[in-house]
Amino acid sequence: MLIAEKPLKKRCSQNSILADIVVSAKEPKNFIHTFDILIIGGGPAGAYLGYCLANAGINATIIDHSHPREKPCGGSISQATIQKFPLLQRFAHQSSKKYHLISPSGFEIDFENNSSGHFTVSRQLFDQFILNSALRLGCRLIAEKVVSISTENRLWKITTSKRELRAHMIIGADGASSIVRKSILGPHLKADLAVGLGYYAKNIKGFEPSTVKYLQGKSRYLWINTFNEFCTIGISDTASHAGGINHELDLFLKNRENDFILMDKWKALRPQASSPVFFNQPCAGKNWMLLGDAAGHAHPRTGEGIHYALWSAELASQAIIASDLRLFDFLWRKEYGKELIQASNAKKFLYQADTLDKIIAFAKKNQVFYNIAFDMLTNKEKLSNLSKKLLLLAPKILYEAAIA
């Protein structure tokens, strides 16, 4: 049966150095501290920017009252991310042995780890590791909630739950509901958001392969992300079409009630661009930048956000080091902007139930196609590279299909 347990944060040991490096809150109330660089948000984007800057000898301060925390709609990391960001190598051993995909009509296929190359981690432990890595290099943390942002005398005025601060430069790395974005560009439109909700759970059965079940609907899917004896179980759809996802998740869990012990329940927003036009928006100005989910830089087809959060942070650090924040817009468009635009176009046909059925059913029958089907569905490789690979392997795929 499904059993409710105590909240995750009360059960996990906080093996961190956060308490030792938090900026003091004992200053007089009328004292207003002015910072060179304030990073709003201590998730992967904000923490990794702090790490990159500290590594370059630049002092920055992160403001965040909630990280690290567990998330149901995060934790799946691709091999490409591990290779691009060596800091993450310690998580590589946590790979799932299998990745299980289920099409809307029920076609099922297993991908072994050597073909999937995906890793599943606890987001609480993952986020804590990156944040601690930044703090150890000299980045500072203010563990307070930002409640408003405005400008005053050519400085940013940041009001937290405890005080007022000033900054010459502000970086929004505070997620899809970014207060920095709302203050500068306005919030993400509903059409450009997806809703994810689910549970952090303990697996009673033992091993459970990481699973994605595509549902009838344009972008709706269920997932189970497994790490050690724990997993996250969730469901996601675009914010415009999210009606009924809670009920659908409950039905799924009812059929698996002897498999999991449910613990914390979560609900979150994440960016999911509705069209390529979304990426025409600026993400930087003279004294501000938006990173990761705050910028809307998540894969429009798969929802993958960690990869682009870290990548945007790395590029943002380059712009800061060059003393030209607007350079960030040039860098991200050059490095991964085309990739996001291609994915936005591709999701129009790839998320069709009939297309998903055909891809998974054909991959079960055709070993050559099997080797690239996972890449196609999960963003392991760029679409442009996949197109070239498909053209190159087309004769072998057709030959195998003909003799089958």
Secondary structure, DSSP 4 states (H G I P E B T S, - for coil): -------HHHHS----SHHHHBPP--S-TT--EEEEEEEE--SHHHHHHHHHHHHTT---EEE-SS-S---TT--EEEHHHHHH-GGGGGGGGGB-SEEEEE-TT--EEEEEHHHH-EEE--HHHHHHHHHHHHHHTT-EEE---EEEEEEETTEEEEEESS-EEEEEEEEE-S-TT-HHHHHHT-PPPGGGEEEEEEEEEEESSS---EEEEE-SSSS-EEEEEEETTEEEEEEEEEGGG-TTHHHHHHHHHHTTTTTEEEEEEEEEEEE--SSGGGGGS--B-SSEEE-HHHHT-S-TTT---HHHHHHHHHHHHHHHHTT-TTHHHHHHIIIIIHHHHHHHHHHHHHTSHHHHHHHHHHHHH-HHHHHHHHHHHHTSS-HHHHHHHHHHHHHHHHHHHHH-
